[in-house]
């Protein structure tokens, strides 16, 4: 009996010390801490949040994505929400940088809502299209994901947006 207990303890020690040594997590996922993001001294409004949302999708980190979701939306996010086969190639090519951020605003139920469209990748198959992550804010400081945060839009639509956030 003492020998079985010792073997179980040894197996537990080996298991605990062998976990987490690589750069991938469960099912071969890349860990967010192992991916290099472009770090800037100053960010455009929403730019850092957009970068973190992309990192969450790239590394399939639900907990990180929930930090950039409204309370109601965070309750519905799970592993399935991270599966975006339509954006897999672009997320793999994403280098950690945001190319440009454009803005739009709207008034919803008497409150101003600001949208940031962060261009992170060009469409290699269609030069007139780009990939953006879209986030929104009511105070221009706390940015959250929209219902469909990863989008493919035309360059013309992106360029119609403002280069500056509305006052």
C-alpha positions in Angstrom: 0.0 0.0 0.0 2.9 2.3 0.8 4.4 1.6 -2.5 1.2 2.5 -4.4 0.9 5.8 -2.5 4.5 6.6 -3.4 3.9 5.8 -7.1 0.8 7.9 -7.1 2.7 10.8 -5.5 5.5 10.4 -8.1 3.0 10.4 -11.0 1.4 13.5 -9.6 4.7 15.3 -9.3 5.8 14.4 -12.8 2.4 15.5 -14.2 2.5 18.8 -12.4 6.0 19.7 -13.3 5.6 18.7 -17.0 2.6 20.9 -17.7 2.9 24.3 -19.3 6.4 24.2 -20.6 5.7 24.9 -24.3 4.2 27.7 -26.2 0.9 26.0 -26.9 -2.0 25.2 -24.6 -4.7 22.7 -24.9 -5.4 21.4 -28.4 -2.3 23.1 -29.7 -3.5 26.6 -29.1 -0.9 29.4 -29.0 -0.8 31.1 -25.6 -1.5 34.9 -25.7 1.6 35.6 -23.6 3.8 34.0 -26.3 2.5 36.1 -29.2 4.3 39.4 -29.9 2.1 42.4 -30.1 3.3 45.7 -31.5 3.8 48.0 -28.4 3.4 51.7 -28.8 4.0 54.6 -26.4 0.6 56.1 -27.4 -2.4 54.4 -28.9 -5.3 55.8 -30.9 -8.6 55.5 -29.1 -9.7 51.9 -29.1 -6.5 50.7 -30.8 -5.1 48.7 -27.8 -8.5 47.1 -27.1 -8.8 46.1 -30.8 -5.3 44.6 -30.5 -6.4 42.6 -27.5 -9.6 41.4 -29.1 -7.6 40.1 -32.1 -5.1 38.4 -29.8 -8.0 36.7 -28.0 -9.3 35.4 -31.4 -5.8 34.4 -32.6 -5.0 32.4 -29.5 -8.6 31.3 -28.9 -8.6 32.9 -25.4 -12.2 33.1 -24.2 -11.3 34.7 -20.9 -9.3 37.5 -22.7 -12.2 38.1 -25.1 -14.7 38.4 -22.2 -12.7 41.3 -20.8 -13.7 43.2 -23.9 -17.3 42.2 -24.0 -20.4 43.7 -22.3 -21.7 41.9 -19.3 -24.6 40.4 -21.3 -22.3 39.3 -24.2 -19.7 37.8 -21.9 -22.3 35.5 -20.6 -22.8 34.0 -24.0 -19.1 33.7 -25.1 -17.6 30.2 -25.1 -15.1 28.1 -27.1 -17.5 28.0 -30.0 -17.4 31.8 -30.3 -13.7 31.6 -30.9 -14.1 29.5 -34.0 -14.0 31.8 -37.0 -13.1 29.6 -40.0 -13.8 32.6 -42.3 -11.0 34.6 -40.6 -8.5 31.8 -39.8 -6.1 32.7 -42.6 -6.1 36.4 -41.7 -5.7 35.7 -38.0 -2.7 33.5 -38.8 -1.1 36.2 -40.9 -1.8 39.0 -38.4 1.6 40.3 -37.2 0.4 41.9 -33.9 0.1 45.4 -35.4 -3.0 47.5 -36.1 -2.4 49.3 -39.5 -4.9 52.1 -39.0 -8.0 52.9 -36.9 -11.0 54.8 -38.3 -14.1 56.0 -36.4 -17.8 56.5 -36.7 -20.5 57.5 -34.3 -24.2 57.1 -33.8 -26.9 58.1 -31.3 -28.7 55.1 -29.8 -31.5 55.7 -27.3 -30.3 59.3 -26.7 -26.7 58.2 -26.0 -23.7 58.7 -28.3 -22.0 55.5 -29.3 -18.6 55.5 -30.9 -17.2 52.8 -33.2 -13.6 52.0 -33.9 -12.7 50.1 -37.0 -9.2 48.7 -36.6 -7.6 47.6 -39.9 -5.4 44.6 -39.1 -5.0 42.7 -42.4 -5.4 43.0 -46.2 -7.4 40.5 -48.2 -4.8 38.8 -50.4 -7.5 37.5 -52.8 -9.4 40.8 -53.2 -7.2 44.0 -53.1 -10.3 46.1 -52.6 -11.2 44.4 -49.3 -9.6 44.6 -45.8 -10.2 42.9 -42.5 -11.1 45.0 -39.5 -12.1 44.4 -35.9 -15.0 46.6 -34.8 -15.4 47.7 -31.2 -17.7 50.3 -29.6 -17.7 52.7 -26.7 -20.0 55.1 -25.0 -17.3 57.1 -23.3 -14.3 56.8 -25.7 -12.3 55.0 -23.0 -13.9 51.5 -22.4 -14.2 49.7 -25.6 -16.2 46.5 -26.1 -16.8 44.1 -28.9 -19.9 44.3 -31.2 -22.0 41.4 -32.1 -19.8 40.7 -35.1 -16.4 42.1 -34.2 -14.3 40.6 -37.0 -15.4 41.8 -40.4 -14.3 42.0 -44.0 -15.1 45.4 -45.6 -14.2 47.4 -48.7 -11.3 49.8 -48.5 -13.7 52.5 -49.7 -16.1 51.9 -46.8 -13.2 52.1 -44.4 -11.8 55.3 -45.9 -15.3 56.9 -45.5 -14.9 56.6 -41.8 -13.3 59.5 -39.9 -9.5 59.4 -39.1 -10.4 61.2 -35.8 -12.8 60.2 -33.1 -15.8 62.6 -32.9 -15.8 65.2 -30.2 
